Amino acid sequence: MKINKVNHIGIAVNDIDEAVKLYTEVLGLEVTNIEVVADQNAKTAIIPVGETKIELIQSTSPEGTIAKFIEKKGEGLHHVALEVDDIKGALQTLSDKGIRLIDENPRKGVENTTIAFLHPKGTKILLELVEPGA
């Protein structure tokens, strides 16, 4: 398993429009994609910073995982995403090494990616694996 880079840092926010203003108007960065991920009850804004990105995430439902995260821990760092070339192989390698997986099978992510989350009990932080789309 080879990790290519930190693909993005996910930040949970209550109000994505307000958060976008901070990154664009105050920090001078640019949003390159805003996308609703219906099956995850989330709206995301992607902000490139050098070789990585910031992913702002707002829940679109009170029952969504982001809403529950914010209710429990408040707004802030949600996850770190690591980019891999072969997500299925990476998941198998990690599983073989005893790492607990949230997603045993990859699923569709934003920007035409394939993603899977690792359980924070085994990694001390919520990690996401990302395989870029074609």
N, CA, C and O atoms as a MOPAC input file, in Angstrom:
PM7 MOZYME 1SCF
protein

 N      0.85300 1    -1.17800 1     0.00000 1
 C      0.00000 1     0.00000 1     0.00000 1
 C      0.89200 1     1.23100 1     0.00000 1
 O      1.80200 1     1.35400 1     0.82000 1
 N      0.62300 1     2.13700 1    -0.92400 1
 C      1.38700 1     3.38100 1    -1.01400 1
 C      0.43900 1     4.56000 1    -0.82800 1
 O     -0.57800 1     4.67700 1    -1.51100 1
 N      0.80100 1     5.43200 1     0.11500 1
 C      0.04900 1     6.67300 1     0.30600 1
 C      0.76700 1     7.75800 1    -0.47600 1
 O      1.95100 1     8.00800 1    -0.25100 1
 N      0.05800 1     8.40400 1    -1.39400 1
 C      0.66400 1     9.39800 1    -2.27300 1
 C      0.79800 1    10.77000 1    -1.62700 1
 O      1.80800 1    11.45100 1    -1.80600 1
 N     -0.22400 1    11.17300 1    -0.87600 1
 C     -0.20900 1    12.50400 1    -0.25800 1
 C     -1.44400 1    12.65500 1     0.61900 1
 O     -2.33800 1    11.80900 1     0.61500 1
 N     -1.47400 1    13.74900 1     1.37000 1
 C     -2.71100 1    14.12900 1     2.05000 1
 C     -3.59800 1    14.75100 1     0.98000 1
 O     -3.27200 1    15.80700 1     0.43800 1
 N     -4.71000 1    14.10800 1     0.67600 1
 C     -5.61300 1    14.59700 1    -0.35900 1
 C     -6.38000 1    15.81500 1     0.12600 1
 O     -6.46800 1    16.82700 1    -0.56900 1
 N     -6.93900 1    15.70500 1     1.33900 1
 C     -7.66400 1    16.84900 1     1.90200 1
 C     -7.83000 1    16.71000 1     3.40800 1
 O     -7.62000 1    15.64700 1     3.99200 1
 N     -8.21000 1    17.81800 1     4.00300 1
 C     -8.55200 1    17.86600 1     5.41600 1
 C    -10.01800 1    18.26000 1     5.49300 1
 O    -10.41000 1    19.31100 1     4.98500 1
 N    -10.82500 1    17.42200 1     6.12500 1
 C    -12.26100 1    17.67300 1     6.24000 1
 C    -12.57900 1    18.45400 1     7.50000 1
 O    -12.16000 1    18.08100 1     8.59600 1
 N    -13.32500 1    19.54400 1     7.34000 1
 C    -13.70300 1    20.39500 1     8.46100 1
 C    -15.22600 1    20.48200 1     8.52400 1
 O    -15.87200 1    20.92200 1     7.57300 1
 N    -15.78500 1    20.06100 1     9.64300 1
 C    -17.23700 1    20.09300 1     9.84400 1
 C    -17.66300 1    21.49800 1    10.25500 1
 O    -17.08700 1    22.09000 1    11.16800 1
 N    -18.67900 1    22.02600 1     9.57200 1
 C    -19.16900 1    23.38300 1     9.84800 1
 C    -20.69700 1    23.38200 1     9.92300 1
 O    -21.36600 1    22.55500 1     9.30200 1
 N    -21.22900 1    24.32400 1    10.69300 1
 C    -22.68400 1    24.48700 1    10.75800 1
 C    -23.21800 1    25.22500 1     9.54000 1
 O    -24.29300 1    24.89700 1     9.03700 1
 N    -22.47900 1    26.21400 1     9.06400 1
 C    -22.92900 1    27.08200 1     7.97500 1
 C    -21.83000 1    27.17400 1     6.92400 1
 O    -20.86100 1    27.91500 1     7.08800 1
 N    -21.98700 1    26.42400 1     5.85700 1
 C    -20.95200 1    26.35600 1     4.83000 1
 C    -20.74000 1    27.70600 1     4.14400 1
 O    -19.61500 1    28.03600 1     3.77000 1
 N    -21.80400 1    28.48600 1     3.97600 1
 C    -21.66500 1    29.79400 1     3.33100 1
 C    -20.79800 1    30.72900 1     4.16600 1
 O    -19.95400 1    31.44200 1     3.62300 1
 N    -20.99900 1    30.73000 1     5.47800 1
 C    -20.16900 1    31.55300 1     6.36800 1
 C    -18.72400 1    31.06500 1     6.35800 1
 O    -17.79300 1    31.86900 1     6.32700 1
 N    -18.54300 1    29.76200 1     6.38300 1
 C    -17.19100 1    29.19700 1     6.37700 1
 C    -16.47200 1    29.53000 1     5.07400 1
 O    -15.28400 1    29.85200 1     5.08500 1
 N    -17.18400 1    29.45200 1     3.95500 1
 C    -16.59000 1    29.78700 1     2.65800 1
 C    -16.10500 1    31.23400 1     2.65400 1
 O    -15.03900 1    31.53000 1     2.11500 1
 N    -16.87600 1    32.12800 1     3.24700 1
 C    -16.46900 1    33.54300 1     3.30700 1
 C    -15.11400 1    33.70000 1     3.99200 1
 O    -14.27600 1    34.47400 1     3.53100 1
 N    -14.89300 1    32.98300 1     5.07500 1
 C    -13.60900 1    33.06000 1     5.77000 1
 C    -12.46700 1    32.67200 1     4.83600 1
 O    -11.46400 1    33.37900 1     4.74400 1
 N    -12.62400 1    31.55500 1     4.15000 1
 C    -11.53900 1    31.04400 1     3.31200 1
 C    -11.34300 1    31.86500 1     2.04000 1
 O    -10.22200 1    31.96800 1     1.54100 1
 N    -12.41700 1    32.44900 1     1.51000 1
 C    -12.28400 1    33.22100 1     0.27100 1
 C    -12.00100 1    34.69100 1     0.53400 1
 O    -11.02900 1    35.23800 1     0.01400 1
 N    -12.83800 1    35.33400 1     1.33400 1
 C    -12.71600 1    36.78200 1     1.54200 1
 C    -11.58300 1    37.15900 1     2.49100 1
 O    -10.93400 1    38.18800 1     2.30200 1
 N    -11.34300 1    36.34500 1     3.49900 1
 C    -10.30600 1    36.67400 1     4.48100 1
 C     -8.96100 1    36.06900 1     4.08700 1
 O     -7.94100 1    36.75600 1     4.10900 1
 N     -8.95700 1    34.78700 1     3.72800 1
 C     -7.70200 1    34.10500 1     3.42000 1
 C     -7.31900 1    34.15900 1     1.94500 1
 O     -6.20300 1    33.78700 1     1.58600 1
 N     -8.23000 1    34.61800 1     1.08500 1
 C     -7.91500 1    34.78500 1    -0.33100 1
 C     -7.83100 1    33.50400 1    -1.13200 1
 O     -7.21100 1    33.47900 1    -2.19500 1
 N     -8.44500 1    32.43600 1    -0.64000 1
 C     -8.45000 1    31.16900 1    -1.37000 1
 C     -9.68400 1    31.10000 1    -2.26100 1
 O    -10.56100 1    31.96200 1    -2.19400 1
 N     -9.74300 1    30.07100 1    -3.09100 1
 C    -10.83300 1    29.94400 1    -4.06200 1
 C    -11.54200 1    28.60300 1    -3.90800 1
 O    -10.89500 1    27.56200 1    -3.78600 1
 N    -12.85100 1    28.63200 1    -3.91600 1
 C    -13.64900 1    27.40400 1    -3.91500 1
 C    -13.71700 1    26.90000 1    -5.34900 1
 O    -14.10100 1    27.64000 1    -6.25500 1
 N    -13.34400 1    25.63400 1    -5.55700 1
 C    -13.37400 1    25.07800 1    -6.91100 1
 C    -14.55200 1    24.14700 1    -7.15100 1
 O    -14.85900 1    23.81800 1    -8.29700 1
 N    -15.21700 1    23.71700 1    -6.07400 1
 C    -16.33900 1    22.79900 1    -6.25300 1
 C    -17.24200 1    22.85300 1    -5.02600 1
 O    -16.76800 1    22.81800 1    -3.89000 1
 N    -18.53100 1    22.93600 1    -5.26500 1
 C    -19.52800 1    22.77600 1    -4.20300 1
 C    -20.43500 1    21.64200 1    -4.65500 1
 O    -20.93700 1    21.64600 1    -5.77900 1
 N    -20.64100 1    20.67100 1    -3.77300 1
 C    -21.35600 1    19.46600 1    -4.17200 1
 C    -22.18000 1    18.93800 1    -3.00400 1
 O    -21.72700 1    18.94400 1    -1.85900 1
 N    -23.38600 1    18.48500 1    -3.30200 1
 C    -24.21200 1    17.81000 1    -2.30700 1
 C    -24.01400 1    16.31100 1    -2.48400 1
 O    -24.12300 1    15.78200 1    -3.59000 1
 N    -23.72300 1    15.63900 1    -1.38300 1
 C    -23.56500 1    14.18400 1    -1.39500 1
 C    -24.77800 1    13.62600 1    -0.65300 1
 O    -24.76700 1    13.47300 1     0.56900 1
 N    -25.81200 1    13.33000 1    -1.41800 1
 C    -27.11700 1    12.97400 1    -0.84300 1
 C    -27.04300 1    11.76600 1     0.08300 1
 O    -27.64600 1    11.77800 1     1.15600 1
 N    -26.31400 1    10.72000 1    -0.31200 1
 C    -26.28000 1     9.51100 1     0.51400 1
 C    -25.50000 1     9.70000 1     1.81400 1
 O    -25.56600 1     8.85200 1     2.70300 1
 N    -24.76100 1    10.80800 1     1.92900 1
 C    -24.04300 1    11.11000 1     3.16800 1
 C    -24.68000 1    12.29100 1     3.91500 1
 O    -24.15100 1    12.75000 1     4.92700 1
 N    -25.81700 1    12.77300 1     3.41000 1
 C    -26.50900 1    13.91800 1     4.02500 1
 C    -25.55800 1    15.08400 1     4.25400 1
 O    -25.51300 1    15.66200 1     5.34000 1
 N    -24.79800 1    15.42300 1     3.21200 1
 C    -23.78200 1    16.46300 1     3.37300 1
 C    -23.66500 1    17.34000 1     2.14000 1
 O    -23.93500 1    16.92000 1     1.01500 1
 N    -23.25200 1    18.57600 1     2.39500 1
 C    -22.90100 1    19.52200 1     1.33900 1
 C    -21.43600 1    19.87100 1     1.57000 1
 O    -21.03300 1    20.15800 1     2.69700 1
 N    -20.63900 1    19.84600 1     0.50200 1
 C    -19.21000 1    20.09700 1     0.64400 1
 C    -18.76300 1    21.25300 1    -0.23600 1
 O    -19.34800 1    21.52600 1    -1.28400 1
 N    -17.71900 1    21.92000 1     0.21300 1
 C    -17.04400 1    22.95100 1    -0.58000 1
 C    -15.56600 1    22.59200 1    -0.58500 1
 O    -14.96800 1    22.37700 1     0.47000 1
 N    -14.98100 1    22.53000 1    -1.77300 1
 C    -13.57800 1    22.15100 1    -1.92800 1
 C    -12.74200 1    23.40200 1    -2.17800 1
 O    -13.05000 1    24.21300 1    -3.05100 1
 N    -11.67500 1    23.53800 1    -1.39000 1
 C    -10.79600 1    24.70400 1    -1.47200 1
 C     -9.35700 1    24.21000 1    -1.58700 1
 O     -8.78700 1    23.76600 1    -0.59100 1
 N     -8.75100 1    24.27600 1    -2.78300 1
 C     -7.36100 1    23.84300 1    -2.93100 1
 C     -6.39800 1    24.76300 1    -2.18100 1
 O     -6.54700 1    25.98500 1    -2.17400 1
 N     -5.40500 1    24.13100 1    -1.55100 1
 C     -4.32100 1    24.85300 1    -0.88400 1
 C     -3.04500 1    24.09300 1    -1.22800 1
 O     -2.74200 1    23.07100 1    -0.61200 1
 N     -2.30300 1    24.58600 1    -2.20400 1
 C     -1.11000 1    23.87200 1    -2.64900 1
 C     -1.47100 1    22.51100 1    -3.20800 1
 O     -2.35400 1    22.39100 1    -4.05700 1
 N     -0.78100 1    21.48300 1    -2.72700 1
 C     -0.99300 1    20.11600 1    -3.21000 1
 C     -2.16000 1    19.40700 1    -2.52500 1
 O     -2.49800 1    18.28000 1    -2.88700 1
 N     -2.76800 1    20.05000 1    -1.55000 1
 C     -3.87900 1    19.41700 1    -0.84000 1
 C     -5.11000 1    20.31200 1    -0.91200 1
 O     -5.09600 1    21.34600 1    -1.57900 1
 N     -6.15900 1    19.91500 1    -0.23000 1
 C     -7.40600 1    20.68200 1    -0.26200 1
 C     -7.99900 1    20.74400 1     1.13900 1
 O     -7.70300 1    19.91000 1     1.99600 1
 N     -8.82400 1    21.72900 1     1.34800 1
 C     -9.68300 1    21.79000 1     2.52200 1
 C    -11.08100 1    21.44700 1     2.03100 1
 O    -11.54600 1    21.99800 1     1.03300 1
 N    -11.74700 1    20.54100 1     2.72800 1
 C    -13.11900 1    20.16900 1     2.40100 1
 C    -14.00800 1    20.63400 1     3.55200 1
 O    -13.97700 1    20.06100 1     4.64200 1
 N    -14.79100 1    21.66400 1     3.30400 1
 C    -15.77100 1    22.10900 1     4.29000 1
 C    -17.00100 1    21.22500 1     4.14200 1
 O    -17.45000 1    20.96700 1     3.02600 1
 N    -17.54400 1    20.76300 1     5.25600 1
 C    -18.67200 1    19.83400 1     5.20800 1
 C    -19.78200 1    20.32700 1     6.12600 1
 O    -19.57100 1    20.55600 1     7.31600 1
 N    -20.96300 1    20.48400 1     5.54900 1
 C    -22.15000 1    20.87900 1     6.31500 1
 C    -23.18800 1    19.77800 1     6.17800 1
 O    -23.39100 1    19.24700 1     5.08600 1
 N    -23.83700 1    19.43500 1     7.26400 1
 C    -24.89000 1    18.43400 1     7.21700 1
 C    -26.11600 1    19.00400 1     6.50700 1
 O    -26.43500 1    20.18400 1     6.65200 1
 N    -26.79400 1    18.16200 1     5.74400 1
 C    -28.04600 1    18.56600 1     5.10600 1
 C    -29.24900 1    17.96100 1     5.82900 1
 O    -30.39200 1    18.11500 1     5.40100 1
 N    -28.96400 1    17.26400 1     6.94200 1
 C    -30.02900 1    16.62300 1     7.71300 1
 C    -29.62800 1    16.58700 1     9.18600 1
 O    -28.46100 1    16.36400 1     9.50700 1
 N    -30.58500 1    16.80500 1    10.07700 1
 C    -30.26200 1    16.71000 1    11.51100 1
 C    -29.80800 1    15.30700 1    11.92500 1
 O    -29.16400 1    15.13900 1    12.96100 1
 N    -30.14600 1    14.30800 1    11.11500 1
 C    -29.75200 1    12.93100 1    11.40800 1
 C    -28.42900 1    12.55500 1    10.75700 1
 O    -27.93900 1    11.44400 1    10.96600 1
 N    -27.83700 1    13.45300 1     9.97300 1
 C    -26.59000 1    13.15700 1     9.27600 1
 C    -25.40900 1    13.00800 1    10.21900 1
 O    -25.42200 1    13.52200 1    11.33700 1
 N    -24.38900 1    12.30000 1     9.75600 1
 C    -23.21400 1    12.06600 1    10.59800 1
 C    -22.49100 1    13.36500 1    10.94800 1
 O    -21.92200 1    13.47400 1    12.03400 1
 N    -22.50000 1    14.34200 1    10.05600 1
 C    -21.83800 1    15.61800 1    10.34700 1
 C    -22.61200 1    16.37800 1    11.42300 1
 O    -22.00600 1    16.97100 1    12.31500 1
 N    -23.93100 1    16.36600 1    11.34800 1
 C    -24.74200 1    17.02200 1    12.38600 1
 C    -24.48400 1    16.38100 1    13.74300 1
 O    -24.35200 1    17.08000 1    14.74800 1
 N    -24.41300 1    15.06200 1    13.77400 1
 C    -24.15500 1    14.35200 1    15.03000 1
 C    -22.74600 1    14.65000 1    15.54300 1
 O    -22.53600 1    14.81500 1    16.74500 1
 N    -21.78500 1    14.71600 1    14.62000 1
 C    -20.40700 1    15.04500 1    15.00200 1
 C    -20.34300 1    16.42500 1    15.64900 1
 O    -19.74700 1    16.59500 1    16.71300 1
 N    -20.96500 1    17.41400 1    14.99500 1
 C    -20.93700 1    18.78900 1    15.51500 1
 C    -21.66200 1    18.87300 1    16.85600 1
 O    -21.22000 1    19.58000 1    17.76200 1
 N    -22.76800 1    18.15500 1    16.98000 1
 C    -23.50900 1    18.15800 1    18.24600 1
 C    -22.64300 1    17.62700 1    19.39100 1
 O    -22.69900 1    18.13100 1    20.51300 1
 N    -21.84600 1    16.60700 1    19.09000 1
 C    -21.02400 1    15.96400 1    20.12000 1
 C    -19.70600 1    16.70000 1    20.37400 1
 O    -19.29200 1    16.86800 1    21.52100 1
 N    -19.04500 1    17.14100 1    19.28200 1
 C    -17.68500 1    17.68400 1    19.40700 1
 C    -17.53900 1    19.14000 1    18.99900 1
 O    -16.50300 1    19.75600 1    19.25000 1
 N    -18.56700 1    19.69000 1    18.37400 1
 C    -18.47600 1    21.06100 1    17.88600 1
 C    -17.86500 1    21.11900 1    16.49500 1
 O    -17.39000 1    20.11200 1    15.97000 1
 N    -17.88400 1    22.29800 1    15.90900 1
 C    -17.30300 1    22.48100 1    14.58200 1
 C    -15.78900 1    22.29500 1    14.65600 1
 O    -15.16500 1    22.54800 1    15.68600 1
 N    -15.21800 1    21.84800 1    13.54400 1
 C    -13.76400 1    21.72300 1    13.50300 1
 C    -13.30900 1    20.52500 1    12.70900 1
 O    -14.04900 1    19.98100 1    11.89000 1
 N    -12.06600 1    20.11800 1    12.96600 1
 C    -11.45300 1    19.01700 1    12.22800 1
 C    -12.31200 1    17.76700 1    12.32800 1
 O    -12.63200 1    17.30100 1    13.42200 1
 N    -12.67900 1    17.23300 1    11.17200 1
 C    -13.49300 1    16.02300 1    11.12200 1
 C    -12.65800 1    14.82200 1    10.70200 1
 O    -12.72400 1    13.76700 1    11.33200 1
 N    -11.86600 1    14.97900 1     9.62800 1
 C    -11.05300 1    13.86300 1     9.15600 1
 C     -9.86800 1    14.34300 1     8.33000 1
 O     -9.81800 1    15.48500 1     7.87300 1
 N     -8.92100 1    13.43400 1     8.15500 1
 C     -7.79000 1    13.63900 1     7.25600 1
 C     -7.90200 1    12.56600 1     6.18700 1
 O     -8.08600 1    11.38800 1     6.49300 1
 N     -7.78800 1    12.98400 1     4.92000 1
 C     -7.93400 1    12.05100 1     3.80300 1
 C     -6.58500 1    11.80300 1     3.14400 1
 O     -5.87800 1    12.74000 1     2.77400 1
 N     -6.24100 1    10.53500 1     3.00500 1
 C     -4.98700 1    10.12500 1     2.39200 1
 C     -5.26500 1     9.55000 1     1.01200 1
 O     -6.16800 1     8.73200 1     0.83800 1
 N     -4.48300 1     9.98600 1     0.03800 1
 C     -4.69400 1     9.54400 1    -1.34300 1
 C     -3.90800 1     8.27300 1    -1.63300 1
 O     -2.72000 1     8.17000 1    -1.32700 1
 N     -4.59900 1     7.31000 1    -2.23200 1
 C     -3.99500 1     6.03900 1    -2.63200 1
 C     -4.36000 1     5.74700 1    -4.08500 1
 O     -5.34300 1     6.27200 1    -4.60800 1
 N     -3.55600 1     4.90000 1    -4.72800 1
 C     -3.84200 1     4.51600 1    -6.11600 1
 C     -4.82100 1     3.34600 1    -6.19900 1
 O     -5.59500 1     3.24800 1    -7.15100 1
 N     -4.78500 1     2.46400 1    -5.20600 1
 C     -5.60000 1     1.24400 1    -5.21800 1
 C     -6.33700 1     1.13000 1    -3.88300 1
 O     -5.82200 1     0.54100 1    -2.93300 1
 N     -7.52600 1     1.68800 1    -3.81900 1
 C     -8.25100 1     1.73500 1    -2.54700 1
 C     -8.67000 1     0.34200 1    -2.07200 1
 O     -8.62900 1     0.06500 1    -0.87300 1
 N     -9.06600 1    -0.52700 1    -2.98300 1
 C     -9.45700 1    -1.88200 1    -2.58000 1
 C     -8.27300 1    -2.62700 1    -1.98200 1
 O     -8.39900 1    -3.29700 1    -0.95700 1
 N     -7.12400 1    -2.50400 1    -2.63200 1
 C     -5.90700 1    -3.14000 1    -2.11200 1
 C     -5.49600 1    -2.55700 1    -0.77400 1
 O     -5.07100 1    -3.28800 1     0.12000 1
 N     -5.62100 1    -1.24000 1    -0.63000 1
 C     -5.27000 1    -0.57500 1     0.63000 1
 C     -6.18000 1    -1.05300 1     1.75800 1
 O     -5.70800 1    -1.32400 1     2.86200 1
 N     -7.47500 1    -1.15800 1     1.48800 1
 C     -8.41000 1    -1.63400 1     2.50900 1
 C     -8.08500 1    -3.06600 1     2.92400 1
 O     -8.16100 1    -3.40500 1     4.10500 1
 N     -7.72600 1    -3.89900 1     1.96300 1
 C     -7.37600 1    -5.28800 1     2.27400 1
 C     -6.11600 1    -5.34000 1     3.13500 1
 O     -6.06100 1    -6.07500 1     4.12100 1
 N     -5.10100 1    -4.55400 1     2.75800 1
 C     -3.85000 1    -4.50700 1     3.52500 1
 C     -4.10700 1    -4.05400 1     4.95800 1
 O     -3.61000 1    -4.66200 1     5.90600 1
 N     -4.88000 1    -2.99100 1     5.11100 1
 C     -5.16900 1    -2.46600 1     6.44600 1
 C     -5.98500 1    -3.45800 1     7.27300 1
 O     -5.72000 1    -3.64700 1     8.46100 1
 N     -6.96100 1    -4.08200 1     6.65300 1
 C     -7.77400 1    -5.08800 1     7.33700 1
 C     -6.89700 1    -6.25600 1     7.79300 1
 O     -7.03000 1    -6.74000 1     8.91600 1
 N     -6.00200 1    -6.70100 1     6.91100 1
 C     -5.08200 1    -7.79600 1     7.24300 1
 C     -4.18000 1    -7.43200 1     8.42200 1
 O     -3.74500 1    -8.30600 1     9.17100 1
 N     -3.90200 1    -6.13700 1     8.58100 1
 C     -3.04100 1    -5.67300 1     9.68000 1
 C     -3.84000 1    -5.33600 1    10.94000 1
 O     -3.29700 1    -4.81200 1    11.91300 1
 N     -5.14000 1    -5.64600 1    10.90500 1
 C     -5.96400 1    -5.48100 1    12.09600 1
 C     -6.58400 1    -4.10900 1    12.27800 1
 O     -7.12700 1    -3.81800 1    13.34400 1
 N     -6.51700 1    -3.26300 1    11.26600 1
 C     -7.13400 1    -1.93800 1    11.35300 1
 C     -8.63700 1    -2.08200 1    11.11500 1
 O     -9.06300 1    -2.69200 1    10.13400 1
 N     -9.42100 1    -1.52400 1    12.00800 1
 C    -10.87900 1    -1.57000 1    11.88800 1
 C    -11.34300 1    -0.61000 1    10.80200 1
 O    -10.89200 1     0.53400 1    10.74400 1
 N    -12.22900 1    -1.06700 1     9.95300 1
 C    -12.74300 1    -0.27100 1     8.84400 1
 C    -14.18600 1     0.13600 1     9.11100 1
 O    -14.97800 1    -0.65000 1     9.63200 1
 N    -14.51600 1     1.35700 1     8.75500 1
 C    -15.92500 1     1.76400 1     8.73000 1
 C    -16.53500 1     1.27000 1     7.42800 1
 O    -17.63500 1     0.71800 1     7.40900 1
 N    -15.80000 1     1.48000 1     6.34100 1
 C    -16.24500 1     1.03800 1     5.01000 1
 C    -15.38800 1    -0.14000 1     4.56400 1
 O    -14.21200 1     0.03100 1     4.24300 1
 N    -15.97100 1    -1.33000 1     4.54300 1
 C    -15.23300 1    -2.48600 1     4.04100 1
 C    -15.16200 1    -2.46500 1     2.52500 1
 O    -14.25600 1    -3.04300 1     1.92400 1
 N    -16.12900 1    -1.79200 1     1.91300 1
 C    -16.14100 1    -1.62600 1     0.46300 1
 C    -16.12500 1    -0.13700 1     0.14600 1
 O    -16.82900 1     0.64100 1     0.79100 1
 N    -15.33000 1     0.26800 1    -0.83800 1
 C    -15.27400 1     1.68300 1    -1.21500 1
 C    -16.61200 1     2.17500 1    -1.74700 1
 O    -17.43700 1     1.39700 1    -2.22700 1
 N    -16.80600 1     3.48700 1    -1.64700 1
 C    -18.02900 1     4.11400 1    -2.16600 1
 C    -17.67000 1     5.40600 1    -2.87800 1
 O    -16.52900 1     5.86500 1    -2.82700 1
 N    -18.66500 1     5.98600 1    -3.54400 1
 C    -18.45500 1     7.21500 1    -4.31400 1
 C    -18.25400 1     8.39700 1    -3.37100 1
 O    -18.96700 1     8.54800 1    -2.37900 1
 N    -17.26800 1     9.23100 1    -3.70100 1
 C    -17.02000 1    10.45700 1    -2.95800 1
 C    -17.19300 1    11.66800 1    -3.85700 1
 O    -17.62000 1    11.53800 1    -5.00400 1
 N    -16.86400 1    12.84400 1    -3.34100 1
 C    -16.98000 1    14.06600 1    -4.13700 1
 C    -15.89100 1    14.09600 1    -5.20400 1
 O    -14.88400 1    13.39600 1    -5.10000 1
 N    -16.10400 1    14.90200 1    -6.21000 1
 C    -15.16300 1    15.10400 1    -7.31300 1
 C    -14.77800 1    13.80000 1    -8.01300 1
 O    -13.62000 1    13.60600 1    -8.38500 1
 N    -15.75200 1    12.91100 1    -8.19000 1
 C    -15.55300 1    11.66600 1    -8.92700 1
 C    -14.48600 1    10.77200 1    -8.29400 1
 O    -13.74700 1    10.09200 1    -9.00500 1
 N    -14.40400 1    10.77000 1    -6.96400 1
 C    -13.43600 1     9.93000 1    -6.27400 1
 C    -14.11400 1     8.68600 1    -5.71700 1
 O    -15.34000 1     8.58700 1    -5.68300 1
 N    -13.29300 1     7.74700 1    -5.28300 1
 C    -13.75200 1     6.57800 1    -4.55700 1
 C    -13.15300 1     6.68900 1    -3.15900 1
 O    -11.96200 1     6.96100 1    -3.01000 1
 N    -13.97900 1     6.47800 1    -2.13400 1
 C    -13.52800 1     6.71700 1    -0.76100 1
 C    -13.87500 1     5.55800 1     0.16300 1
 O    -14.72200 1     4.72100 1    -0.14900 1
 N    -13.20400 1     5.53200 1     1.29800 1
 C    -13.52800 1     4.60600 1     2.38500 1
 C    -12.94400 1     5.17900 1     3.66700 1
 O    -11.86000 1     5.76200 1     3.66000 1
 N    -13.66900 1     5.00900 1     4.76700 1
 C    -13.21500 1     5.52500 1     6.05600 1
 C    -12.68900 1     4.39900 1     6.93700 1
 O    -13.20000 1     3.27900 1     6.92000 1
 N    -11.65400 1     4.72600 1     7.70600 1
 C    -11.08900 1     3.81500 1     8.69400 1
 C    -11.63300 1     4.21900 1    10.06100 1
 O    -11.84000 1     5.40400 1    10.32100 1
 N    -11.85900 1     3.26300 1    10.91400 1
 C    -12.45200 1     3.55500 1    12.22300 1
 C    -11.44500 1     4.27400 1    13.11800 1
 O    -10.29900 1     3.83800 1    13.23300 1
 N    -11.86100 1     5.36700 1    13.75100 1
 C    -10.92200 1     6.12600 1    14.58500 1
 C    -10.43700 1     5.37800 1    15.83300 1
 O     -9.42800 1     5.76300 1    16.42400 1
 N    -11.13500 1     4.32300 1    16.23700 1
 C    -10.66300 1     3.55200 1    17.40400 1
 C     -9.29900 1     2.92900 1    17.12700 1
 O     -8.50200 1     2.74700 1    18.04700 1
 N     -9.02800 1     2.60400 1    15.87200 1
 C     -7.74500 1     1.98800 1    15.53300 1
 C     -6.69500 1     2.96800 1    15.05200 1
 O     -5.50800 1     2.64100 1    15.01600 1
 N     -7.12100 1     4.16900 1    14.68300 1
 C     -6.18100 1     5.12900 1    14.08800 1
 C     -6.03700 1     6.41500 1    14.90000 1
 O     -5.19400 1     7.25500 1    14.58300 1
 N     -6.84700 1     6.57500 1    15.93500 1
 C     -6.85000 1     7.74800 1    16.83400 1
 C     -7.39600 1     9.01800 1    16.19500 1
 O     -7.50800 1    10.04600 1    16.86400 1
 N     -7.73000 1     8.96200 1    14.93500 1
 C     -8.34600 1    10.06900 1    14.20100 1
 C     -9.15200 1     9.43300 1    13.07100 1
 O     -8.81600 1     8.34000 1    12.61500 1
 N    -10.19700 1    10.09500 1    12.62000 1
 C    -10.95200 1     9.56900 1    11.48900 1
 C    -10.12000 1     9.77700 1    10.23100 1
 O     -9.85400 1    10.91000 1     9.83000 1
 N     -9.71500 1     8.67600 1     9.61500 1
 C     -8.95900 1     8.73000 1     8.36800 1
 C     -9.84400 1     8.27200 1     7.22500 1
 O    -10.63800 1     7.34100 1     7.36000 1
 N     -9.69000 1     8.94700 1     6.09800 1
 C    -10.40100 1     8.59300 1     4.87200 1
 C     -9.35800 1     8.23600 1     3.83300 1
 O     -8.35800 1     8.93800 1     3.68800 1
 N     -9.58000 1     7.16300 1     3.11600 1
 C     -8.75600 1     6.84400 1     1.95400 1
 C     -9.48500 1     7.36800 1     0.73000 1
 O    -10.70500 1     7.24600 1     0.62400 1
 N     -8.73000 1     7.95200 1    -0.19700 1
 C     -9.30500 1     8.52700 1    -1.41000 1
 C     -8.53100 1     8.00600 1    -2.61100 1
 O     -7.30500 1     8.10300 1    -2.66300 1
 N     -9.25600 1     7.45600 1    -3.57200 1
 C     -8.67100 1     7.10300 1    -4.86700 1
 C     -9.24200 1     8.08300 1    -5.87900 1
 O    -10.45500 1     8.12300 1    -6.08700 1
 N     -8.37700 1     8.87800 1    -6.51300 1
 C     -8.87300 1     9.87100 1    -7.47900 1
 C     -9.62800 1     9.21100 1    -8.62400 1
 O     -9.34700 1     8.07000 1    -8.99300 1
 N    -10.58700 1     9.94000 1    -9.18000 1
 C    -11.34400 1     9.45800 1   -10.32700 1
 C    -10.54600 1     9.58500 1   -11.60600 1
 O     -9.51600 1    10.25700 1   -11.65500 1
 N    -11.04000 1     8.93100 1   -12.63300 1
 C    -10.34800 1     8.95600 1   -13.93000 1
 C    -10.59900 1    10.24900 1   -14.66400 1
 O    -10.09300 1    10.43900 1   -15.77000 1

